[in-house]
């Protein structure tokens, strides 16, 4: 994942500084357009952190799917589906057990 480009906000024109501050304070994205085409978006630091976290999670998920595809490449589709369904049921049972244990310990 590419590292974002950073600039010093003090070097921005005053009107743009106000837009950046508004986006940060109000959490409202500011869309920058030219001739109806979106050139960029200014978002709050919280929205940026959330976006980056989701982007990392999606990349991790893609890597996991790729790994699983490689491991199960020779497995017939019906067996793969049955195995996935078993795994889902086991995970749900574990989650229910964890919730029950947490509820009982309160």
Backbone torsions as a table, in degrees:
resi	resn	phi	psi	omega
1	UNK	NA	132.7	-178.6
2	UNK	-71.2	143.9	176.2
3	UNK	-78.7	136.2	-179.0
4	UNK	-66.0	152.1	176.1
5	UNK	-82.8	135.5	-179.1
6	UNK	-116.2	143.1	175.3
7	UNK	-134.4	157.9	178.0
8	UNK	-80.8	120.6	-178.8
9	UNK	-58.7	-26.0	-179.9
10	UNK	-67.5	-18.4	-179.6
11	UNK	-86.8	-5.3	-178.7
12	UNK	-80.7	150.7	173.4
13	UNK	-57.6	149.0	-174.8
14	UNK	-56.2	-40.7	-178.9
15	UNK	-63.9	-35.4	179.3
16	UNK	-74.0	-35.8	176.3
17	UNK	-57.9	-40.1	179.3
18	UNK	-64.2	-40.9	178.0
19	UNK	-62.8	-42.5	179.6
20	UNK	-63.5	-44.6	178.9
21	UNK	-62.4	-41.5	178.3
22	UNK	-61.9	-44.0	179.4
23	UNK	-60.9	-42.6	-178.6
24	UNK	-68.8	-43.7	-174.8
25	UNK	-77.3	-40.2	-174.3
26	UNK	-97.0	-11.5	-179.4
27	UNK	71.1	15.1	179.7
28	UNK	-97.3	121.1	177.4
29	UNK	-62.8	147.1	175.4
30	UNK	-114.1	117.8	-179.6
31	UNK	-92.5	128.9	-179.9
32	UNK	-104.2	120.9	-176.5
33	UNK	-124.0	155.5	169.0
34	UNK	-138.0	122.6	-179.0
35	UNK	53.1	39.5	177.1
36	UNK	81.0	-2.8	180.0
37	UNK	-100.1	131.6	179.8
38	UNK	-73.7	123.0	178.8
39	UNK	-99.9	-26.7	-178.6
40	UNK	-176.0	174.8	179.4
41	UNK	-142.3	135.4	173.9
42	UNK	-101.4	124.6	-179.8
43	UNK	-126.3	165.2	-179.8
44	UNK	-70.8	158.7	175.8
45	UNK	-58.9	-35.0	178.7
46	UNK	-65.5	-44.2	178.6
47	UNK	-65.0	-37.1	178.8
48	UNK	-64.4	-44.6	179.1
49	UNK	-61.6	-42.5	178.6
50	UNK	-64.3	-43.9	179.0
51	UNK	-60.6	-45.3	-179.8
52	UNK	-66.2	-38.3	178.2
53	UNK	-64.0	-42.6	179.0
54	UNK	-67.1	-37.9	178.8
55	UNK	-63.9	-42.7	177.8
56	UNK	-65.4	-42.4	-179.8
57	UNK	-63.3	-40.5	179.0
58	UNK	-65.7	-40.5	177.4
59	UNK	-64.1	-41.9	178.2
60	UNK	-62.5	-41.8	178.8
61	UNK	-63.0	-43.1	177.9
62	UNK	-60.9	-40.9	177.6
63	UNK	-64.1	-41.4	179.5
64	UNK	-64.0	-44.5	179.0
65	UNK	-61.2	-43.3	178.5
66	UNK	-61.3	-42.3	178.5
67	UNK	-63.1	-45.3	-179.7
68	UNK	-64.6	-40.1	178.0
69	UNK	-59.2	-41.6	179.3
70	UNK	-64.5	-41.7	-178.2
71	UNK	-69.3	-30.3	-175.7
72	UNK	-110.8	20.4	-176.8
73	UNK	-59.6	-34.5	-177.0
74	UNK	-90.9	-2.5	-178.0
75	UNK	-82.2	129.2	176.9
76	UNK	-58.5	148.2	-174.0
77	UNK	-57.2	-43.4	-178.2
78	UNK	-64.3	-35.1	176.6
79	UNK	-70.1	-37.9	178.6
80	UNK	-64.0	-42.5	178.7
81	UNK	-64.2	-43.9	179.1
82	UNK	-62.5	-41.1	179.0
83	UNK	-64.5	-41.9	178.5
84	UNK	-63.8	-41.8	178.9
85	UNK	-63.8	-39.7	176.7
86	UNK	-62.3	-43.8	-179.6
87	UNK	-63.0	-40.3	178.3
88	UNK	-62.6	-45.0	179.8
89	UNK	-63.2	-41.6	177.9
90	UNK	-63.3	-43.4	-179.5
91	UNK	-64.2	-42.7	178.3
92	UNK	-62.4	-41.5	179.0
93	UNK	-63.5	-42.0	178.0
94	UNK	-62.9	-41.8	-179.7
95	UNK	-64.9	-42.1	178.0
96	UNK	-62.2	-42.7	179.5
97	UNK	-62.3	-42.7	179.1
98	UNK	-63.1	-45.1	178.9
99	UNK	-62.5	-41.2	179.5
100	UNK	-63.6	-44.0	179.6
101	UNK	-62.6	-44.0	179.6
102	UNK	-64.0	-41.7	-179.5
103	UNK	-65.9	-40.3	-178.9
104	UNK	-70.5	-26.4	-178.0
105	UNK	-82.9	-5.7	-179.3
106	UNK	-85.1	NA	NA
